[in-house]
Amino acid sequence: MVGAVDRVEELRKRCDALKAQLAQIGDFRPGSLVERYRRCGKANCHCAKPGARGHGPSWSLTRAVKGKTVTRVIAASAVERTQRQLEEHRRFRELMRELVETNERLCAAIVADPQAASQEEAAKKGGSAKPSPRKSSRKSRR
């Protein structure tokens, strides 16, 4: 039974650590940053020559919103910041995935051995797992 208590405590500690990491997440945004080159359509422009890349790069942030693809143009000066925000979003998603998995295991461990959870909670509070006896209510005396 001690092993079950240790397991519940271990899972709670992991959940707390993941929550602390989530609290440290910076600015983030979902999507994909795409580098694009385009042709302007003028016959005498350098982009019309065979094998030319075209004008660019221009940067676009693409993501799905309610089932539709939304694209925003990102200024070249904001590309590095946007890449950091996208990476932070990936980190956020990974931490959330791990937190959900850990919480699922914690809940399963508590259901499998409810006493382990109550003993672990009592240890946290510094008391015993037994409830204290009820005291009789005081009546006013005249």
N, CA, C and O atoms as CSV, one atom per row, in Angstrom:
chain,resi,resn,atom,element,x,y,z
A,1,MET,N,N,0.821,-1.193,0.000
A,1,MET,CA,C,0.000,0.000,0.000
A,1,MET,C,C,0.868,1.261,0.000
A,1,MET,O,O,0.491,2.280,-0.578
A,2,VAL,N,N,2.015,1.185,0.642
A,2,VAL,CA,C,2.926,2.326,0.653
A,2,VAL,C,C,3.352,2.672,-0.773
A,2,VAL,O,O,3.520,3.845,-1.109
A,3,GLY,N,N,3.525,1.641,-1.612
A,3,GLY,CA,C,3.909,1.869,-3.000
A,3,GLY,C,C,2.875,2.690,-3.754
A,3,GLY,O,O,3.230,3.537,-4.573
A,4,ALA,N,N,1.592,2.444,-3.484
A,4,ALA,CA,C,0.525,3.200,-4.145
A,4,ALA,C,C,0.566,4.663,-3.716
A,4,ALA,O,O,0.369,5.563,-4.532
A,5,VAL,N,N,0.824,4.894,-2.426
A,5,VAL,CA,C,0.924,6.272,-1.931
A,5,VAL,C,C,2.086,6.978,-2.604
A,5,VAL,O,O,1.966,8.126,-3.031
A,6,ASP,N,N,3.214,6.284,-2.695
A,6,ASP,CA,C,4.389,6.862,-3.351
A,6,ASP,C,C,4.084,7.190,-4.805
A,6,ASP,O,O,4.503,8.228,-5.318
A,7,ARG,N,N,3.349,6.296,-5.469
A,7,ARG,CA,C,3.008,6.497,-6.882
A,7,ARG,C,C,2.121,7.731,-7.052
A,7,ARG,O,O,2.357,8.547,-7.943
A,8,VAL,N,N,1.105,7.870,-6.204
A,8,VAL,CA,C,0.215,9.030,-6.273
A,8,VAL,C,C,1.005,10.304,-5.993
A,8,VAL,O,O,0.848,11.306,-6.690
A,9,GLU,N,N,1.848,10.259,-4.976
A,9,GLU,CA,C,2.663,11.432,-4.633
A,9,GLU,C,C,3.605,11.805,-5.777
A,9,GLU,O,O,3.773,12.980,-6.103
A,10,GLU,N,N,4.217,10.782,-6.378
A,10,GLU,CA,C,5.127,11.004,-7.506
A,10,GLU,C,C,4.390,11.660,-8.684
A,10,GLU,O,O,4.903,12.592,-9.303
A,11,LEU,N,N,3.197,11.167,-8.981
A,11,LEU,CA,C,2.411,11.731,-10.087
A,11,LEU,C,C,1.975,13.159,-9.780
A,11,LEU,O,O,1.984,14.012,-10.667
A,12,ARG,N,N,1.594,13.430,-8.528
A,12,ARG,CA,C,1.223,14.804,-8.146
A,12,ARG,C,C,2.411,15.751,-8.301
A,12,ARG,O,O,2.262,16.873,-8.785
A,13,LYS,N,N,3.584,15.292,-7.887
A,13,LYS,CA,C,4.786,16.129,-8.009
A,13,LYS,C,C,5.080,16.423,-9.477
A,13,LYS,O,O,5.459,17.541,-9.829
A,14,ARG,N,N,4.902,15.414,-10.334
A,14,ARG,CA,C,5.148,15.619,-11.770
A,14,ARG,C,C,4.148,16.618,-12.327
A,14,ARG,O,O,4.517,17.483,-13.121
A,15,CYS,N,N,2.886,16.511,-11.922
A,15,CYS,CA,C,1.864,17.472,-12.368
A,15,CYS,C,C,2.230,18.888,-11.924
A,15,CYS,O,O,2.118,19.837,-12.701
A,16,ASP,N,N,2.668,19.023,-10.674
A,16,ASP,CA,C,3.059,20.339,-10.164
A,16,ASP,C,C,4.238,20.910,-10.947
A,16,ASP,O,O,4.271,22.103,-11.250
A,17,ALA,N,N,5.207,20.051,-11.273
A,17,ALA,CA,C,6.368,20.502,-12.043
A,17,ALA,C,C,5.946,20.961,-13.435
A,17,ALA,O,O,6.438,21.974,-13.933
A,18,LEU,N,N,5.037,20.220,-14.062
A,18,LEU,CA,C,4.561,20.605,-15.401
A,18,LEU,C,C,3.795,21.925,-15.345
A,18,LEU,O,O,3.933,22.763,-16.237
A,19,LYS,N,N,2.997,22.109,-14.309
A,19,LYS,CA,C,2.256,23.366,-14.156
A,19,LYS,C,C,3.220,24.538,-13.967
A,19,LYS,O,O,2.993,25.628,-14.492
A,20,ALA,N,N,4.282,24.306,-13.223
A,20,ALA,CA,C,5.286,25.362,-13.027
A,20,ALA,C,C,5.962,25.716,-14.355
A,20,ALA,O,O,6.228,26.886,-14.630
A,21,GLN,N,N,6.235,24.701,-15.173
A,21,GLN,CA,C,6.824,24.972,-16.491
A,21,GLN,C,C,5.837,25.730,-17.374
A,21,GLN,O,O,6.236,26.621,-18.124
A,22,LEU,N,N,4.567,25.386,-17.293
A,22,LEU,CA,C,3.546,26.096,-18.082
A,22,LEU,C,C,3.471,27.569,-17.673
A,22,LEU,O,O,3.242,28.442,-18.510
A,23,ALA,N,N,3.665,27.831,-16.388
A,23,ALA,CA,C,3.625,29.216,-15.909
A,23,ALA,C,C,4.761,30.052,-16.486
A,23,ALA,O,O,4.683,31.280,-16.519
A,24,GLN,N,N,5.818,29.380,-16.942
A,24,GLN,CA,C,6.979,30.079,-17.500
A,24,GLN,C,C,6.892,30.295,-19.008
A,24,GLN,O,O,7.782,30.908,-19.597
A,25,ILE,N,N,5.835,29.801,-19.632
A,25,ILE,CA,C,5.670,29.939,-21.088
A,25,ILE,C,C,5.548,31.419,-21.439
A,25,ILE,O,O,4.834,32.175,-20.781
A,26,GLY,N,N,6.253,31.806,-22.477
A,26,GLY,CA,C,6.178,33.186,-22.947
A,26,GLY,C,C,5.083,33.358,-23.993
A,26,GLY,O,O,4.185,32.524,-24.110
A,27,ASP,N,N,5.166,34.437,-24.743
A,27,ASP,CA,C,4.195,34.690,-25.805
A,27,ASP,C,C,4.273,33.572,-26.837
A,27,ASP,O,O,5.357,33.131,-27.218
A,28,PHE,N,N,3.106,33.125,-27.278
A,28,PHE,CA,C,3.097,32.064,-28.277
A,28,PHE,C,C,1.923,32.234,-29.216
A,28,PHE,O,O,0.941,32.912,-28.911
A,29,ARG,N,N,2.053,31.600,-30.364
A,29,ARG,CA,C,0.978,31.581,-31.347
A,29,ARG,C,C,1.092,30.328,-32.190
A,29,ARG,O,O,2.194,29.843,-32.445
A,30,PRO,N,N,-0.051,29.801,-32.627
A,30,PRO,CA,C,-0.034,28.607,-33.465
A,30,PRO,C,C,0.162,28.977,-34.922
A,30,PRO,O,O,-0.015,30.131,-35.311
A,31,GLY,N,N,0.527,27.999,-35.718
A,31,GLY,CA,C,0.605,28.202,-37.159
A,31,GLY,C,C,1.928,27.760,-37.739
A,31,GLY,O,O,2.777,27.171,-37.069
A,32,SER,N,N,2.066,28.074,-39.026
A,32,SER,CA,C,3.286,27.763,-39.769
A,32,SER,C,C,3.767,29.025,-40.462
A,32,SER,O,O,2.983,29.762,-41.059
A,33,LEU,N,N,5.048,29.256,-40.374
A,33,LEU,CA,C,5.647,30.409,-41.038
A,33,LEU,C,C,6.190,29.940,-42.381
A,33,LEU,O,O,6.985,29.003,-42.456
A,34,VAL,N,N,5.746,30.609,-43.432
A,34,VAL,CA,C,6.102,30.186,-44.783
A,34,VAL,C,C,6.840,31.313,-45.494
A,34,VAL,O,O,6.413,32.467,-45.476
A,35,GLU,N,N,7.958,30.951,-46.122
A,35,GLU,CA,C,8.731,31.886,-46.926
A,35,GLU,C,C,8.212,31.775,-48.358
A,35,GLU,O,O,8.139,30.678,-48.911
A,36,ARG,N,N,7.848,32.922,-48.963
A,36,ARG,CA,C,7.261,32.880,-50.306
A,36,ARG,C,C,8.009,33.812,-51.273
A,36,ARG,O,O,8.517,34.872,-50.908
A,37,TYR,N,N,8.040,33.357,-52.497
A,37,TYR,CA,C,8.572,34.167,-53.598
A,37,TYR,C,C,7.463,34.235,-54.641
A,37,TYR,O,O,6.730,33.266,-54.840
A,38,ARG,N,N,7.341,35.380,-55.305
A,38,ARG,CA,C,6.268,35.496,-56.299
A,38,ARG,C,C,6.776,36.166,-57.565
A,38,ARG,O,O,7.806,36.841,-57.582
A,39,ARG,N,N,6.020,35.953,-58.602
A,39,ARG,CA,C,6.310,36.594,-59.886
A,39,ARG,C,C,5.311,37.727,-60.062
A,39,ARG,O,O,4.124,37.572,-59.777
A,40,CYS,N,N,5.791,38.841,-60.523
A,40,CYS,CA,C,4.923,40.011,-60.634
A,40,CYS,C,C,4.081,40.013,-61.912
A,40,CYS,O,O,3.045,40.677,-61.965
A,41,GLY,N,N,4.510,39.280,-62.937
A,41,GLY,CA,C,3.729,39.204,-64.174
A,41,GLY,C,C,4.209,40.132,-65.277
A,41,GLY,O,O,3.695,40.065,-66.394
A,42,LYS,N,N,5.184,40.999,-64.999
A,42,LYS,CA,C,5.720,41.882,-66.037
A,42,LYS,C,C,6.703,41.083,-66.895
A,42,LYS,O,O,7.582,40.400,-66.369
A,43,ALA,N,N,6.552,41.171,-68.191
A,43,ALA,CA,C,7.367,40.379,-69.120
A,43,ALA,C,C,8.848,40.743,-69.058
A,43,ALA,O,O,9.698,39.870,-69.236
A,44,ASN,N,N,9.175,42.001,-68.811
A,44,ASN,CA,C,10.582,42.416,-68.821
A,44,ASN,C,C,11.224,42.419,-67.433
A,44,ASN,O,O,12.354,42.888,-67.294
A,45,CYS,N,N,10.546,41.916,-66.407
A,45,CYS,CA,C,11.091,41.878,-65.036
A,45,CYS,C,C,12.029,40.686,-64.878
A,45,CYS,O,O,11.902,39.694,-65.595
A,46,HIS,N,N,12.966,40.781,-63.946
A,46,HIS,CA,C,13.913,39.686,-63.693
A,46,HIS,C,C,13.209,38.415,-63.236
A,46,HIS,O,O,13.729,37.316,-63.425
A,47,CYS,N,N,12.037,38.557,-62.640
A,47,CYS,CA,C,11.347,37.366,-62.133
A,47,CYS,C,C,10.729,36.523,-63.256
A,47,CYS,O,O,10.367,35.367,-63.036
A,48,ALA,N,N,10.609,37.104,-64.464
A,48,ALA,CA,C,10.011,36.377,-65.583
A,48,ALA,C,C,11.016,35.481,-66.303
A,48,ALA,O,O,10.617,34.656,-67.126
A,49,LYS,N,N,12.297,35.622,-66.016
A,49,LYS,CA,C,13.317,34.807,-66.673
A,49,LYS,C,C,13.214,33.357,-66.198
A,49,LYS,O,O,12.868,33.120,-65.040
A,50,PRO,N,N,13.498,32.409,-67.040
A,50,PRO,CA,C,13.435,30.989,-66.656
A,50,PRO,C,C,14.392,30.688,-65.496
A,50,PRO,O,O,15.556,31.088,-65.516
A,51,GLY,N,N,13.885,29.985,-64.500
A,51,GLY,CA,C,14.704,29.596,-63.355
A,51,GLY,C,C,14.815,30.661,-62.273
A,51,GLY,O,O,15.418,30.412,-61.229
A,52,ALA,N,N,14.251,31.835,-62.498
A,52,ALA,CA,C,14.329,32.897,-61.490
A,52,ALA,C,C,13.404,32.556,-60.324
A,52,ALA,O,O,12.327,31.994,-60.521
A,53,ARG,N,N,13.829,32.898,-59.116
A,53,ARG,CA,C,13.023,32.625,-57.920
A,53,ARG,C,C,11.809,33.532,-57.838
A,53,ARG,O,O,10.750,33.115,-57.368
A,54,GLY,N,N,11.949,34.722,-58.276
A,54,GLY,CA,C,10.863,35.694,-58.159
A,54,GLY,C,C,11.189,36.731,-57.106
A,54,GLY,O,O,12.315,36.792,-56.612
A,55,HIS,N,N,10.211,37.543,-56.765
A,55,HIS,CA,C,10.386,38.589,-55.759
A,55,HIS,C,C,10.202,37.974,-54.370
A,55,HIS,O,O,9.368,37.092,-54.165
A,56,GLY,N,N,10.978,38.449,-53.457
A,56,GLY,CA,C,10.807,37.937,-52.107
A,56,GLY,C,C,12.123,37.833,-51.393
A,56,GLY,O,O,13.127,38.335,-51.899
A,57,PRO,N,N,12.166,37.229,-50.284
A,57,PRO,CA,C,11.052,36.488,-49.718
A,57,PRO,C,C,10.053,37.398,-49.005
A,57,PRO,O,O,10.411,38.445,-48.465
A,58,SER,N,N,8.826,36.979,-49.019
A,58,SER,CA,C,7.821,37.567,-48.139
A,58,SER,C,C,7.399,36.436,-47.211
A,58,SER,O,O,7.481,35.263,-47.576
A,59,TRP,N,N,6.957,36.783,-46.033
A,59,TRP,CA,C,6.661,35.782,-45.012
A,59,TRP,C,C,5.176,35.790,-44.690
A,59,TRP,O,O,4.554,36.846,-44.581
A,60,SER,N,N,4.619,34.599,-44.541
A,60,SER,CA,C,3.211,34.458,-44.205
A,60,SER,C,C,3.070,33.489,-43.041
A,60,SER,O,O,3.752,32.467,-42.971
A,61,LEU,N,N,2.174,33.834,-42.136
A,61,LEU,CA,C,1.822,32.945,-41.034
A,61,LEU,C,C,0.468,32.343,-41.379
A,61,LEU,O,O,-0.513,33.063,-41.568
A,62,THR,N,N,0.421,31.027,-41.458
A,62,THR,CA,C,-0.798,30.334,-41.853
A,62,THR,C,C,-1.254,29.437,-40.718
A,62,THR,O,O,-0.448,28.749,-40.091
A,63,ARG,N,N,-2.574,29.453,-40.458
A,63,ARG,CA,C,-3.140,28.564,-39.453
A,63,ARG,C,C,-4.617,28.348,-39.739
A,63,ARG,O,O,-5.236,29.102,-40.490
A,64,ALA,N,N,-5.171,27.313,-39.135
A,64,ALA,CA,C,-6.583,27.001,-39.327
A,64,ALA,C,C,-7.398,27.654,-38.212
A,64,ALA,O,O,-7.043,27.570,-37.036
A,65,VAL,N,N,-8.495,28.305,-38.602
A,65,VAL,CA,C,-9.422,28.907,-37.651
A,65,VAL,C,C,-10.827,28.474,-38.050
A,65,VAL,O,O,-11.314,28.836,-39.121
A,66,LYS,N,N,-11.476,27.697,-37.187
A,66,LYS,CA,C,-12.821,27.184,-37.445
A,66,LYS,C,C,-12.916,26.492,-38.803
A,66,LYS,O,O,-13.882,26.679,-39.543
A,67,GLY,N,N,-11.903,25.696,-39.115
A,67,GLY,CA,C,-11.911,24.917,-40.335
A,67,GLY,C,C,-11.481,25.663,-41.588
A,67,GLY,O,O,-11.462,25.081,-42.672
A,68,LYS,N,N,-11.142,26.917,-41.463
A,68,LYS,CA,C,-10.702,27.714,-42.613
A,68,LYS,C,C,-9.242,28.105,-42.419
A,68,LYS,O,O,-8.798,28.346,-41.297
A,69,THR,N,N,-8.507,28.164,-43.517
A,69,THR,CA,C,-7.115,28.579,-43.460
A,69,THR,C,C,-7.050,30.098,-43.458
A,69,THR,O,O,-7.624,30.766,-44.318
A,70,VAL,N,N,-6.341,30.624,-42.474
A,70,VAL,CA,C,-6.159,32.064,-42.340
A,70,VAL,C,C,-4.678,32.356,-42.520
A,70,VAL,O,O,-3.829,31.707,-41.909
A,71,THR,N,N,-4.373,33.342,-43.366
A,71,THR,CA,C,-2.983,33.700,-43.643
A,71,THR,C,C,-2.768,35.162,-43.307
A,71,THR,O,O,-3.568,36.021,-43.679
A,72,ARG,N,N,-1.688,35.438,-42.606
A,72,ARG,CA,C,-1.304,36.809,-42.276
A,72,ARG,C,C,0.093,37.055,-42.810
A,72,ARG,O,O,0.965,36.193,-42.702
A,73,VAL,N,N,0.304,38.206,-43.375
A,73,VAL,CA,C,1.634,38.593,-43.847
A,73,VAL,C,C,2.439,39.043,-42.629
A,73,VAL,O,O,1.954,39.814,-41.801
A,74,ILE,N,N,3.663,38.555,-42.533
A,74,ILE,CA,C,4.557,38.898,-41.424
A,74,ILE,C,C,5.698,39.736,-41.983
A,74,ILE,O,O,6.343,39.357,-42.960
A,75,ALA,N,N,5.934,40.865,-41.358
A,75,ALA,CA,C,7.028,41.735,-41.788
A,75,ALA,C,C,8.370,41.032,-41.570
A,75,ALA,O,O,8.525,40.262,-40.622
A,76,ALA,N,N,9.321,41.294,-42.436
A,76,ALA,CA,C,10.640,40.664,-42.329
A,76,ALA,C,C,11.279,40.954,-40.970
A,76,ALA,O,O,12.014,40.120,-40.442
A,77,SER,N,N,11.007,42.116,-40.410
A,77,SER,CA,C,11.578,42.476,-39.112
A,77,SER,C,C,10.980,41.656,-37.969
A,77,SER,O,O,11.560,41.609,-36.885
A,78,ALA,N,N,9.838,41.013,-38.188
A,78,ALA,CA,C,9.173,40.249,-37.135
A,78,ALA,C,C,9.317,38.738,-37.306
A,78,ALA,O,O,8.720,37.973,-36.549
A,79,VAL,N,N,10.099,38.304,-38.287
A,79,VAL,CA,C,10.214,36.873,-38.568
A,79,VAL,C,C,10.851,36.117,-37.389
A,79,VAL,O,O,10.336,35.073,-36.989
A,80,GLU,N,N,11.936,36.615,-36.837
A,80,GLU,CA,C,12.602,35.919,-35.725
A,80,GLU,C,C,11.682,35.824,-34.513
A,80,GLU,O,O,11.587,34.771,-33.884
A,81,ARG,N,N,11.008,36.919,-34.187
A,81,ARG,CA,C,10.082,36.927,-33.054
A,81,ARG,C,C,8.953,35.931,-33.288
A,81,ARG,O,O,8.565,35.205,-32.372
A,82,THR,N,N,8.429,35.894,-34.498
A,82,THR,CA,C,7.351,34.964,-34.837
A,82,THR,C,C,7.824,33.522,-34.727
A,82,THR,O,O,7.084,32.664,-34.245
A,83,GLN,N,N,9.051,33.246,-35.168
A,83,GLN,CA,C,9.595,31.891,-35.042
A,83,GLN,C,C,9.702,31.474,-33.575
A,83,GLN,O,O,9.405,30.329,-33.233
A,84,ARG,N,N,10.125,32.398,-32.707
A,84,ARG,CA,C,10.191,32.101,-31.273
A,84,ARG,C,C,8.791,31.829,-30.709
A,84,ARG,O,O,8.612,30.921,-29.896
A,85,GLN,N,N,7.804,32.618,-31.141
A,85,GLN,CA,C,6.428,32.421,-30.684
A,85,GLN,C,C,5.876,31.071,-31.139
A,85,GLN,O,O,5.165,30.404,-30.387
A,86,LEU,N,N,6.198,30.672,-32.357
A,86,LEU,CA,C,5.757,29.373,-32.861
A,86,LEU,C,C,6.416,28.232,-32.087
A,86,LEU,O,O,5.771,27.230,-31.779
A,87,GLU,N,N,7.699,28.389,-31.776
A,87,GLU,CA,C,8.408,27.377,-30.996
A,87,GLU,C,C,7.826,27.296,-29.585
A,87,GLU,O,O,7.682,26.208,-29.029
A,88,GLU,N,N,7.499,28.432,-29.021
A,88,GLU,CA,C,6.901,28.456,-27.681
A,88,GLU,C,C,5.533,27.777,-27.697
A,88,GLU,O,O,5.150,27.132,-26.721
A,89,HIS,N,N,4.798,27.917,-28.795
A,89,HIS,CA,C,3.510,27.229,-28.916
A,89,HIS,C,C,3.709,25.721,-28.981
A,89,HIS,O,O,2.937,24.971,-28.384
A,90,ARG,N,N,4.729,25.272,-29.692
A,90,ARG,CA,C,5.023,23.836,-29.745
A,90,ARG,C,C,5.374,23.318,-28.340
A,90,ARG,O,O,4.949,22.234,-27.940
A,91,ARG,N,N,6.154,24.110,-27.608
A,91,ARG,CA,C,6.514,23.734,-26.246
A,91,ARG,C,C,5.272,23.680,-25.344
A,91,ARG,O,O,5.127,22.765,-24.533
A,92,PHE,N,N,4.389,24.655,-25.493
A,92,PHE,CA,C,3.133,24.688,-24.743
A,92,PHE,C,C,2.310,23.428,-25.011
A,92,PHE,O,O,1.814,22.790,-24.082
A,93,ARG,N,N,2.172,23.080,-26.279
A,93,ARG,CA,C,1.382,21.900,-26.641
A,93,ARG,C,C,1.993,20.626,-26.072
A,93,ARG,O,O,1.267,19.747,-25.609
A,94,GLU,N,N,3.309,20.516,-26.100
A,94,GLU,CA,C,3.981,19.328,-25.565
A,94,GLU,C,C,3.786,19.238,-24.052
A,94,GLU,O,O,3.498,18.162,-23.528
A,95,LEU,N,N,3.942,20.364,-23.347
A,95,LEU,CA,C,3.733,20.365,-21.899
A,95,LEU,C,C,2.286,20.011,-21.556
A,95,LEU,O,O,2.036,19.259,-20.613
A,96,MET,N,N,1.337,20.550,-22.315
A,96,MET,CA,C,-0.077,20.248,-22.071
A,96,MET,C,C,-0.361,18.768,-22.321
A,96,MET,O,O,-1.093,18.141,-21.556
A,97,ARG,N,N,0.209,18.210,-23.379
A,97,ARG,CA,C,0.021,16.789,-23.673
A,97,ARG,C,C,0.527,15.946,-22.513
A,97,ARG,O,O,-0.141,15.013,-22.070
A,98,GLU,N,N,1.728,16.289,-22.024
A,98,GLU,CA,C,2.315,15.527,-20.933
A,98,GLU,C,C,1.519,15.710,-19.639
A,98,GLU,O,O,1.370,14.761,-18.869
A,99,LEU,N,N,1.007,16.916,-19.390
A,99,LEU,CA,C,0.196,17.162,-18.194
A,99,LEU,C,C,-1.093,16.346,-18.243
A,99,LEU,O,O,-1.488,15.760,-17.234
A,100,VAL,N,N,-1.742,16.299,-19.380
A,100,VAL,CA,C,-2.975,15.517,-19.519
A,100,VAL,C,C,-2.681,14.031,-19.284
A,100,VAL,O,O,-3.413,13.365,-18.553
A,101,GLU,N,N,-1.633,13.519,-19.891
A,101,GLU,CA,C,-1.275,12.104,-19.710
A,101,GLU,C,C,-0.960,11.789,-18.247
A,101,GLU,O,O,-1.386,10.759,-17.724
A,102,THR,N,N,-0.217,12.671,-17.595
A,102,THR,CA,C,0.145,12.460,-16.193
A,102,THR,C,C,-1.092,12.514,-15.308
A,102,THR,O,O,-1.242,11.705,-14.392
A,103,ASN,N,N,-1.984,13.473,-15.582
A,103,ASN,CA,C,-3.220,13.553,-14.802
A,103,ASN,C,C,-4.100,12.331,-15.012
A,103,ASN,O,O,-4.753,11.873,-14.075
A,104,GLU,N,N,-4.126,11.802,-16.218
A,104,GLU,CA,C,-4.898,10.584,-16.458
A,104,GLU,C,C,-4.341,9.434,-15.620
A,104,GLU,O,O,-5.104,8.671,-15.027
A,105,ARG,N,N,-3.024,9.312,-15.571
A,105,ARG,CA,C,-2.407,8.250,-14.770
A,105,ARG,C,C,-2.674,8.475,-13.284
A,105,ARG,O,O,-2.918,7.521,-12.545
A,106,LEU,N,N,-2.627,9.735,-12.846
A,106,LEU,CA,C,-2.912,10.073,-11.449
A,106,LEU,C,C,-4.343,9.691,-11.084
A,106,LEU,O,O,-4.576,9.063,-10.051
A,107,CYS,N,N,-5.282,10.062,-11.914
A,107,CYS,CA,C,-6.692,9.740,-11.651
A,107,CYS,C,C,-6.898,8.232,-11.616
A,107,CYS,O,O,-7.637,7.727,-10.770
A,108,ALA,N,N,-6.256,7.514,-12.523
A,108,ALA,CA,C,-6.372,6.054,-12.538
A,108,ALA,C,C,-5.772,5.459,-11.266
A,108,ALA,O,O,-6.328,4.510,-10.713
A,109,ALA,N,N,-4.655,5.996,-10.795
A,109,ALA,CA,C,-4.028,5.494,-9.573
A,109,ALA,C,C,-4.917,5.762,-8.365
A,109,ALA,O,O,-4.996,4.925,-7.466
A,110,ILE,N,N,-5.581,6.898,-8.324
A,110,ILE,CA,C,-6.474,7.225,-7.214
A,110,ILE,C,C,-7.703,6.324,-7.231
A,110,ILE,O,O,-8.140,5.851,-6.182
A,111,VAL,N,N,-8.261,6.084,-8.408
A,111,VAL,CA,C,-9.422,5.203,-8.525
A,111,VAL,C,C,-9.045,3.774,-8.141
A,111,VAL,O,O,-9.821,3.081,-7.485
A,112,ALA,N,N,-7.866,3.338,-8.545
A,112,ALA,CA,C,-7.415,1.985,-8.251
A,112,ALA,C,C,-7.190,1.782,-6.753
A,112,ALA,O,O,-7.417,0.689,-6.235
A,113,ASP,N,N,-6.748,2.826,-6.058
A,113,ASP,CA,C,-6.499,2.717,-4.625
A,113,ASP,C,C,-6.860,4.036,-3.945
A,113,ASP,O,O,-5.980,4.864,-3.709
A,114,PRO,N,N,-8.143,4.246,-3.625
A,114,PRO,CA,C,-8.569,5.508,-3.016
A,114,PRO,C,C,-7.870,5.793,-1.691
A,114,PRO,O,O,-7.678,6.955,-1.333
A,115,GLN,N,N,-7.486,4.741,-0.954
A,115,GLN,CA,C,-6.797,4.950,0.316
A,115,GLN,C,C,-5.445,5.617,0.109
A,115,GLN,O,O,-4.997,6.396,0.949
A,116,ALA,N,N,-4.797,5.311,-1.009
A,116,ALA,CA,C,-3.495,5.907,-1.291
A,116,ALA,C,C,-3.637,7.419,-1.405
A,116,ALA,O,O,-2.796,8.167,-0.908
A,117,ALA,N,N,-4.703,7.863,-2.060
A,117,ALA,CA,C,-4.928,9.298,-2.224
A,117,ALA,C,C,-5.223,9.954,-0.886
A,117,ALA,O,O,-4.706,11.034,-0.600
A,118,SER,N,N,-6.060,9.308,-0.051
A,118,SER,CA,C,-6.397,9.922,1.234
A,118,SER,C,C,-5.190,9.946,2.164
A,118,SER,O,O,-5.008,10.905,2.914
A,119,GLN,N,N,-4.354,8.892,2.124
A,119,GLN,CA,C,-3.150,8.881,2.945
A,119,GLN,C,C,-2.169,9.942,2.480
A,119,GLN,O,O,-1.509,10.592,3.290
A,120,GLU,N,N,-2.081,10.112,1.169
A,120,GLU,CA,C,-1.170,11.116,0.618
A,120,GLU,C,C,-1.653,12.521,0.986
A,120,GLU,O,O,-0.843,13.389,1.310
A,121,GLU,N,N,-2.958,12.746,0.937
A,121,GLU,CA,C,-3.514,14.045,1.325
A,121,GLU,C,C,-3.290,14.297,2.812
A,121,GLU,O,O,-2.944,15.410,3.208
A,122,ALA,N,N,-3.482,13.282,3.626
A,122,ALA,CA,C,-3.270,13.426,5.066
A,122,ALA,C,C,-1.808,13.737,5.358
A,122,ALA,O,O,-1.507,14.555,6.227
A,123,ALA,N,N,-0.908,13.093,4.643
A,123,ALA,CA,C,0.521,13.355,4.839
A,123,ALA,C,C,0.862,14.793,4.466
A,123,ALA,O,O,1.699,15.428,5.107
A,124,LYS,N,N,0.205,15.301,3.424
A,124,LYS,CA,C,0.430,16.692,3.023
A,124,LYS,C,C,0.009,17.651,4.128
A,124,LYS,O,O,0.706,18.623,4.416
A,125,LYS,N,N,-1.151,17.368,4.752
A,125,LYS,CA,C,-1.690,18.237,5.782
A,125,LYS,C,C,-0.980,18.040,7.114
A,125,LYS,O,O,-1.034,18.899,7.993
A,126,GLY,N,N,-0.314,16.895,7.252
A,126,GLY,CA,C,0.407,16.627,8.485
A,126,GLY,C,C,-0.448,15.931,9.521
A,126,GLY,O,O,-0.036,15.807,10.674
A,127,GLY,N,N,-1.623,15.475,9.141
A,127,GLY,CA,C,-2.504,14.781,10.074
A,127,GLY,C,C,-2.601,13.320,9.733
A,127,GLY,O,O,-1.832,12.805,8.920
A,128,SER,N,N,-3.553,12.647,10.359
A,128,SER,CA,C,-3.754,11.229,10.082
A,128,SER,C,C,-4.878,11.067,9.078
A,128,SER,O,O,-5.596,12.021,8.779
A,129,ALA,N,N,-5.028,9.869,8.562
A,129,ALA,CA,C,-6.072,9.582,7.583
A,129,ALA,C,C,-7.432,9.446,8.255
A,129,ALA,O,O,-8.462,9.507,7.584
A,130,LYS,N,N,-7.446,9.258,9.602
A,130,LYS,CA,C,-8.708,9.112,10.324
A,130,LYS,C,C,-9.333,10.485,10.575
A,130,LYS,O,O,-8.622,11.441,10.886
A,131,PRO,N,N,-10.654,10.588,10.443
A,131,PRO,CA,C,-11.299,11.862,10.748
A,131,PRO,C,C,-11.330,12.094,12.256
A,131,PRO,O,O,-11.331,11.135,13.028
A,132,SER,N,N,-11.355,13.320,12.671
A,132,SER,CA,C,-11.413,13.631,14.093
A,132,SER,C,C,-12.826,13.375,14.600
A,132,SER,O,O,-13.791,13.505,13.846
A,133,PRO,N,N,-12.955,13.007,15.883
A,133,PRO,CA,C,-14.287,12.731,16.419
A,133,PRO,C,C,-15.119,14.007,16.479
A,133,PRO,O,O,-14.595,15.108,16.649
A,134,ARG,N,N,-16.417,13.828,16.336
A,134,ARG,CA,C,-17.325,14.982,16.378
A,134,ARG,C,C,-17.447,15.489,17.816
A,134,ARG,O,O,-17.444,14.712,18.771
A,135,LYS,N,N,-17.552,16.769,17.939
A,135,LYS,CA,C,-17.741,17.359,19.259
A,135,LYS,C,C,-19.212,17.687,19.414
A,135,LYS,O,O,-19.898,18.005,18.443
A,136,SER,N,N,-19.671,17.607,20.602
A,136,SER,CA,C,-21.073,17.946,20.831
A,136,SER,C,C,-21.239,19.447,20.706
A,136,SER,O,O,-20.326,20.214,21.010
A,137,SER,N,N,-22.402,19.852,20.260
A,137,SER,CA,C,-22.642,21.289,20.101
A,137,SER,C,C,-22.826,21.931,21.457
A,137,SER,O,O,-23.373,21.315,22.372
A,138,ARG,N,N,-22.384,23.134,21.591
A,138,ARG,CA,C,-22.525,23.865,22.863
A,138,ARG,C,C,-23.917,24.455,22.930
A,138,ARG,O,O,-24.423,25.014,21.957
A,139,LYS,N,N,-24.508,24.324,24.063
A,139,LYS,CA,C,-25.811,24.929,24.289
A,139,LYS,C,C,-25.634,26.079,25.245
A,139,LYS,O,O,-24.811,26.032,26.159
A,140,SER,N,N,-26.402,27.090,25.025
A,140,SER,CA,C,-26.293,28.228,25.934
A,140,SER,C,C,-26.909,27.851,27.281
A,140,SER,O,O,-27.928,27.163,27.344
A,141,ARG,N,N,-26.289,28.300,28.319
A,141,ARG,CA,C,-26.791,28.036,29.668
A,141,ARG,C,C,-27.259,29.338,30.288
A,141,ARG,O,O,-26.604,30.375,30.177
A,142,ARG,N,N,-28.389,29.260,30.932
A,142,ARG,CA,C,-28.900,30.463,31.591
A,142,ARG,C,C,-28.983,30.276,33.057
A,142,ARG,O,O,-29.394,31.189,33.773
